[in-house]
Amino acid sequence: MKDTLLSVQDLKVYFRGGNTVARAVDGISFDIRPGETVCLVGESGCGKTVSALTILDLIPRPPGEVMGGKVLFRGTDLLKLNETGMQKIRGNHIAMVFQEPLTSLNPVFTILDQIGEAILVHETVGTDELRKRCIQLLKDIGIPSPEQRLKDYPHQLSGGQRQRVMIAMALACNPELIIADEPTTALDVTVQAQILNLMQSIQQSSAMSVLYITHDLGVVANIADRVYVMYAGIIAEQGNTEQIFNKPRHPYTQGLLASLPARSRRGQRLHSIPGTVPNPAYKPPGCPFHPRCPLAVPTCKSQFPGMVDLGEGHLSRCPVMGN
């Protein structure tokens, strides 16, 4: 598709340990168009972060191994690039905001050193110009007294400020795509809202694309254009935000939505999906969700389901609900 910025096609990423093979990502496909926000959502352990790290070739090898698929960025398969080629992509065209800024930022370097490095990897910039750009980046992301903050070390900033610095580093070279891996998980609710509003504002002003990885459906409802629901390394359902939240057609998606607190259910016990996500090294045969599914039929235990096309880009990997 001409209007596709990133296209992940049948991506498989396995991890080997001893005699076992963990199929962390087991054949997922998704697209991101210019200027849109795509959310990859699912429980912890479903393969969301592994998928994101593979896009930028950040999976440790070994034990990780890409077993198949393509990651096309403007038509170029990133999986075929060598390290030099990937260095030109990382930060310059695709940037990542990691989940834990305190562990992602280097504790022995100042904020100026770390934002500046993100620029100098791709550009030749004088000292004065570099400082000016770093100050402007901190202003753009809403950090007060940016001149002073440049001298600080990560431990001297609050959690929200550290996350804003991570965003500034990601924005340093004006990338076309930002991958945000649960960037608000460790923050309180008020700061979460500020960070989300900041990212939306930046996206609207720069027309960049965002791949947002989260397990928080409340966040997804507020920011997503399209949603991919992951389970046990596969895409269980995909569609636009209205389709996923108002017309879910996979039992797993329905279970996730039913687990959300709601005023109409005040005083009632919260719904939970029974069981746990299967170990990627020991997935059940057939549909990986069938041991937890209230609608499972005998064929679900033996046949891996294909995607059912529900129209208008809405797809579900459930033949029981999809028909």
Salt bridges, closest charged atoms under 4 A:
ASP26 OD2 - ARG23 NH1 3.18
ASP26 OD2 - LYS283 NZ 3.43
GLU36 OE2 - ARG226 NH2 2.55
GLU43 OE1 - ARG292 NH1 3.10
ASP57 OD1 - ARG61 NH2 3.01
GLU65 OE1 - ARG16 NE 3.13
GLU83 OE2 - ARG90 NH1 2.82
GLU123 OE1 - ARG133 NH1 2.64
ASP152 OD2 - ARG149 NE 2.52
GLU176 OE1 - ARG74 NE 2.58
GLU176 OE2 - HIS93 ND1 3.00
GLU182 OE1 - HIS215 ND1 2.73
GLU237 OE2 - HIS314 NE2 2.62
